[in-house]
Amino acid sequence: MIINLVFILVTVRIREFEDDDLVSPRTNQLIFIGLTGLMSIICLYRSITAGKLYQQLIAYIGDILCLLIMLLLMWGLKYYKK
């Protein structure tokens, strides 16, 4: 049982290194920009529709953090070496 688990982990690790060329880091960064943009929209919607003040405050803070992360990711694309 343990030998099978070790064998599976070793083969997964080898395949993980082989599949690194499938998706470029630039593509990963673009995907994360899209995801943080989507989370920012969700936080903004939640901050508008929240009933309590503390819920609105938490959602606005989340929105600002998502926007900040998205802007940093976009700024990092400028310095990405092809």
Secondary structure, DSSP 4 states (H G I P E B T S, - for coil): -HHHHHHHHHHHHHHHHHGGGSS-HHHHHHHHHHHHHHHHHHHHHHHHH-SSHHHHHHHHHHHHHHHHHHHHHHHHHHT---
